[in-house]
């Protein structure tokens, strides 16, 4: 399911999402927040400039009712293969979708990765 299908689903519950930037780029954060609002998301938080952004992301997936994480690019989460797979596996366990703007707001799936440029 991609982000547009989330926005169009028949459900009274709000779409609860999290913006993940992980650095100090407020322009990207503003862009992602605008997209999230356009898709009808209620934004729980925007993670940026945190000491341990990956740990914070995983905490949100485990301890809140977020349904989706929005990132500009999957590499925004991490360029480290093991960390990235760990985050994607945790998202899958918790039923949280990670949507990447670079790939057209489609949900990123957990798949074996050979270390190349794609997942």
N, C-alpha and C positions, 0 to 999 in steps of 0.2 A: 504494500500500500504506500503510495507516495503522499506527500504533504497536502496536495490538492484534494485527494480522496479523504484525508482526515477532516479537512475543512467542510467537505460536502456531506459527511455522514449524518445520519438521522440519530441524534442523541442529545438529550437535555444537559448532559454533563459538559462543563467547559473543557476545551482543549488546553491542557496544562503543559507548558513547555519550559525549557531552560535554554538560554543562549550560552554557548561556550566559545569564548574567544581565546582565553588563556594567556593573552599578552596585553600590552597597553594600547592597542589600536582601537581607539574609541570610534573612529569612522566605520570600521567593520562592525563593531558592536551596534552602532546606531542603525546601520543598514540591515543587519539581521533582526533587530528588534522591530523595525518598520515592516519587514517581511512577515514576521511572526504575527504582528497585529493585523496585517492585511489578510492573513489566513485564518484569523479568528482565535488565535492563541491567547491565553492568559499566561503572562510570563512570570514564572516563579522567581527567577534571578538571572543575572548575567554574570558569568564567571570570567573575570579578567584580572590581571595583575595579582594573582594569588601566589602565595609561596609554594603551594602544592596543588595546582589546578586539577591534575588527574585524580588525586585523592578526593578533592571536593566534588568532582563530577561523579565519581563512584558513590560517595556518600549520598548525594541527591538521588541517584538511581535506586539505592537500597532503602532510603528512609523517607522518601516523599512520594506523592502521587503523580509525579511528572509522567507524561506519556511520550514525550519526544524531546530530543536535544537537537538544536539547530546549530550547525557549524558552517563556516564559509567553505571549507575544504576538509576532507577527512584528515589531511596532514596537519590541520589545526589542532587536532587532538594530540597527535604525536607522530613523529617520523620514525620512532623506534618500533620495530616489528612486534616485539613481545608485549610492549605496553599497549600498542594499538589493538592487538588481538585480545588482550586481557580486558580492555574497555569494551570492545565489541561483544565478547562473551558475557560480560557482566550485564550489558544492556539486554542481550538476548534472554538471560536468566530472569531478569526483572520485567520483561515485556516492554522495554523502552526502545523506541525507534531513534536512530541517529540519522538525521537528514543533512545531506551535504548540498549546499547551494551550487557548487561547481558541477555536480552531476545532475542538476535540474531538480533539486529537492526530492530526490528519490531516497528511500531508506537504504542505508548501507548495511549489507548483510555480512555475517561472519562466514568467511570462506578461507580455505587454505591460501597462504600467500607465499610466493616464491621470493619475496624481497624486491620485486621490480617496482615500477612506478604506479601500478594499479593494485586494487584489492580484488 
